[in-house]
Amino acid sequence: MVCSSLLGMDCYVAVPKGWAPAKVIVDFAEDNAKKRGTEMVVIDDLQEAVKDADVVYANTFHSMGHKDIEERKKSFAKYQINDETMGWAKPDAIFMHCLPGYRGEEMTDSVIEGPQSAVFDEGENRMHTEKAVLSLVVA
């Protein structure tokens, strides 16, 4: 959210009611988006968020250490990125995920392995970036 608002990209975040990002983050992103003439929208309607998107970016529904994993899985189940969801985006939209991902939860195998997926290229790029940072820190 923050990066897209600083880079002047429209960003729609779909999240179930009660699970919105921290208000301070949303406010910061919305203020930056307004300055750049772009949109920053947090809604609970996945179809509206994905409609005509160039990029569909998913995140995990839960992380290690969360005490409420089952509640999160239940709350976010309707937000899974699957073939139908990708059909709401532009035909040439790409799918991205920060990894690690839980197949069958936040995305289906057909999406992460599909022709629109940029997930593994994204992961490889991150690896090279991390190696560069390490070489600067360690050297």
C-alpha positions in Angstrom: 0.0 0.0 0.0 2.7 2.5 1.0 4.9 1.7 -2.0 2.1 2.0 -4.5 1.0 5.3 -3.0 4.5 6.7 -3.2 5.0 5.4 -6.7 1.8 6.9 -8.0 -0.1 3.6 -8.6 -3.7 3.0 -7.9 -4.1 0.3 -5.2 -7.2 -1.5 -4.2 -6.9 -3.7 -1.1 -9.6 -6.3 -0.4 -9.9 -7.4 3.1 -12.7 -8.8 5.3 -14.5 -6.5 7.6 -12.6 -6.2 10.9 -9.2 -7.1 9.3 -8.3 -3.8 7.7 -4.6 -2.7 7.9 -3.6 -0.3 10.7 -5.3 3.1 10.3 -2.0 5.0 10.4 -0.8 3.0 7.4 -4.0 3.5 5.5 -4.1 7.2 6.2 -0.4 7.6 5.1 -1.1 5.7 1.9 -4.3 7.6 1.2 -2.6 10.9 1.7 0.3 10.0 -0.6 -2.1 8.7 -3.2 -4.1 12.0 -3.2 -0.9 14.0 -3.7 -0.1 11.9 -6.8 -3.6 11.9 -8.2 -4.0 8.1 -7.7 -6.4 6.0 -5.7 -5.9 4.1 -2.5 -9.0 2.1 -1.6 -9.5 -0.5 1.2 -12.7 -2.4 0.6 -14.2 -5.8 1.5 -15.4 -6.6 -2.0 -12.7 -8.8 -3.7 -14.4 -8.6 -7.1 -14.4 -4.8 -7.0 -10.8 -4.7 -5.9 -9.6 -7.0 -8.7 -11.8 -5.7 -11.5 -9.7 -4.6 -14.4 -6.5 -4.9 -12.4 -3.1 -5.1 -14.1 -1.6 -6.9 -11.1 -3.2 -9.2 -8.6 -1.0 -9.4 -5.5 -1.9 -11.9 -2.8 -0.5 -12.3 0.7 -0.7 -15.0 3.2 -3.8 -15.2 5.4 -1.7 -16.0 8.4 1.9 -16.0 9.5 3.9 -18.1 11.9 3.2 -17.2 15.4 -0.4 -15.9 14.9 -2.6 -17.3 17.6 -5.7 -16.9 15.5 -4.8 -19.0 12.4 -8.1 -20.8 12.1 -10.1 -17.6 12.6 -8.0 -16.0 9.9 -8.5 -18.9 7.5 -12.2 -18.7 8.0 -12.4 -14.9 7.6 -10.2 -14.8 4.5 -11.5 -17.9 2.7 -13.7 -15.9 0.3 -10.6 -13.9 -0.7 -8.8 -16.8 -2.4 -7.2 -15.9 -5.8 -8.4 -18.6 -8.2 -9.2 -18.8 -11.9 -12.5 -17.0 -11.4 -10.8 -14.2 -9.5 -8.1 -13.8 -12.1 -10.9 -13.6 -14.7 -12.1 -10.3 -13.1 -8.7 -8.7 -13.8 -7.4 -7.6 -17.2 -6.7 -10.5 -19.6 -3.0 -9.8 -19.5 -2.9 -9.2 -15.7 -0.1 -10.9 -13.7 -0.4 -12.7 -10.4 2.2 -12.0 -7.7 2.7 -13.3 -4.1 5.5 -12.4 -1.6 5.9 -16.1 -0.6 5.8 -18.3 1.3 2.3 -19.1 0.1 -0.2 -21.6 1.2 -1.7 -23.3 -1.9 -5.4 -23.9 -1.5 -5.7 -21.0 1.0 -4.8 -17.7 -0.5 -4.3 -19.0 -4.1 -4.9 -22.1 -6.1 -2.3 -24.3 -7.8 -3.8 -23.3 -11.2 -3.0 -19.6 -10.4 0.5 -19.9 -8.9 1.5 -22.3 -11.6 -0.4 -20.7 -14.4 0.6 -18.5 -17.3 -0.2 -15.3 -15.5 2.0 -16.1 -12.5 5.1 -14.0 -11.9 5.6 -15.4 -8.5 8.8 -17.4 -9.2 10.4 -14.6 -11.1 9.5 -12.3 -8.2 11.1 -14.7 -5.8 14.3 -15.0 -7.9 14.6 -11.2 -8.1 14.2 -10.9 -4.4 17.0 -13.5 -3.9 19.4 -11.4 -6.1 18.5 -8.2 -4.2 19.1 -9.9 -0.9 22.5 -11.2 -2.1 23.5 -7.7 -3.1 22.5 -6.3 0.3 24.4 -9.0 2.0 27.5 -8.3 -0.1 27.4 -4.7 1.0 26.9 -5.5 4.7 29.4 -8.3 4.9 32.2 -6.8 2.7 
